[in-house]
Amino acid sequence: MEIETIWTVRAEKGLRKTVEYLKQHWTEKEILRLENHLNQFIERIKLQPNLYPKTAKFKNLHKGMVDENNYIVYKINAKKKQIVIINFRDGKQKSIY
């Protein structure tokens, strides 16, 4: 059975905000690049859920860079075979994790 990836409302909002910023200030090329990096990141954590380090503040959360500007915070639910994407944030924002 494949590991399911679930996005929280907060994570979806963060991704939407980033894509809107790219639409306003950059080109379609950067949006496609982000999409490609995001898909690669998701595939990596499906194959190796513990690949990225746990956060300093919350020991059950992992934090990994999607690209040089954005990161994802996620948790693993091994029982349900799920990876829950908690947040998608710009790396320049103050870390809350």
CORSULUR-V987358 format. One record per backbone hydrogen bond with DSSP energy under -0.5 kcal/mol. CO is the residue of the C=O (numbers start at 1). NH is the residue of the N-H. Records with the same first field share a line. If there is no record, write none. Layout:
BEGIN
CO: NH / NH
END
This chain:
BEGIN
4: 6 / 83
6: 85
8: 12
9: 13
10: 14
11: 15
12: 16
13: 17
14: 18
15: 19
16: 20
17: 21
18: 22
19: 23
20: 24
21: 25
22: 26
27: 30 / 31
28: 32
29: 33
30: 34
31: 35
32: 36
33: 37
34: 38
35: 39
36: 40
37: 41
38: 42
39: 43
40: 44
41: 45
42: 46
43: 47
44: 48
48: 51
53: 63
57: 59
58: 55 / 61
60: 76
61: 55
62: 74
64: 72
69: 91
70: 66 / 67
71: 89
72: 64
73: 86 / 87
74: 62
75: 84
76: 78
77: 81 / 82
78: 81
81: 4
82: 77
83: 6 / 85
84: 75 / 86
85: 8
87: 73
89: 71
90: 93
97: 57 / 58
END
